Amino acid sequence: MSHPPIQAIGAVAVEPSMARLDAAPLASRAPPGASFAQLLSSGIEQVNQKLIAADATVTAFALDDSVPIHQVTFALEEARLSFELAMQVRTRLLEAYQDLSKMQL
């Protein structure tokens, strides 16, 4: 017996902020000739925007029943992962700086 393909998957309305995946690396989004400081600043700003969006989603969920729980969970997890990645980058940069400062010239 043959079952028809699931049609409902395509019928789900996806919020525009959740439809995109930031698969492009940060370097490809940076303008040509961007300095290292500009790249870091841009990355920190993106993390901050994700944290602000997650906070707004949680607030909207607490005040209004129209925000689904999966959207809140997704926003919080995206913000958490972005923050963790930023902390890992910070840790690696500090380690590299300490290694360079220990080198004798």
C-alpha positions in Angstrom: 0.0 0.0 0.0 1.4 3.3 -1.1 1.2 6.3 1.3 0.9 9.9 -0.1 3.8 12.2 0.7 3.3 14.5 3.6 1.8 17.6 2.3 1.6 19.4 5.6 5.3 20.1 5.8 5.2 22.7 3.1 2.0 24.3 4.6 3.7 25.4 7.8 4.1 29.2 8.0 7.7 29.9 8.9 8.6 33.2 10.5 11.1 35.1 8.4 13.6 35.4 11.2 13.6 31.6 11.5 13.6 30.8 7.8 17.2 31.9 7.2 20.3 30.0 8.3 23.5 31.9 8.8 25.5 29.4 6.9 27.8 32.0 5.3 31.0 32.5 7.3 31.5 35.9 8.9 34.5 36.6 6.6 32.3 36.4 3.5 29.8 38.9 5.0 32.5 41.4 5.9 33.2 44.2 3.4 36.4 43.8 1.5 39.4 45.2 3.4 37.7 45.0 6.7 40.1 45.1 9.6 40.3 42.5 12.4 38.7 44.9 14.8 35.8 45.5 12.5 35.3 41.7 12.2 35.3 41.3 15.9 32.9 44.2 16.4 30.6 42.8 13.8 30.6 39.4 15.4 29.9 40.9 18.8 27.0 43.0 17.4 25.5 39.9 15.8 25.6 38.0 19.1 24.1 41.0 20.8 21.3 41.1 18.3 20.5 37.4 18.8 20.4 38.0 22.6 18.1 40.9 22.2 15.8 38.9 19.8 15.7 36.0 22.2 14.8 38.4 25.1 12.0 40.0 23.0 10.7 36.6 22.0 10.5 35.5 25.7 8.8 38.7 26.6 6.3 38.3 23.8 5.6 34.7 24.9 5.1 35.8 28.5 2.6 38.5 27.5 0.9 36.9 24.6 -0.3 33.4 23.8 0.3 33.8 20.1 4.0 33.1 20.2 4.6 29.3 20.0 6.9 27.7 22.6 9.1 26.1 19.9 9.9 29.6 18.6 10.9 30.7 22.0 13.1 27.6 22.5 14.7 28.1 19.1 15.5 31.8 19.8 17.0 31.0 23.2 19.1 28.1 21.9 20.4 30.2 19.0 21.3 33.0 21.4 23.0 30.6 23.8 25.0 28.9 21.0 26.1 32.3 19.6 27.2 33.5 23.0 29.1 30.2 23.7 30.9 30.6 20.3 31.8 34.2 21.2 33.2 33.0 24.5 35.3 30.3 22.8 36.6 32.9 20.3 37.5 35.2 23.2 39.3 32.4 25.0 41.3 31.4 22.0 42.3 35.0 21.3 43.4 35.5 24.9 45.5 32.3 24.7 47.1 33.4 21.5 47.9 36.8 23.0 49.4 35.2 26.1 51.5 32.9 23.9 52.7 35.8 21.8 53.6 37.8 24.9 55.7 35.0 26.3 57.8 34.8 23.2 61.2 36.3 23.4 62.3 38.5 20.5 
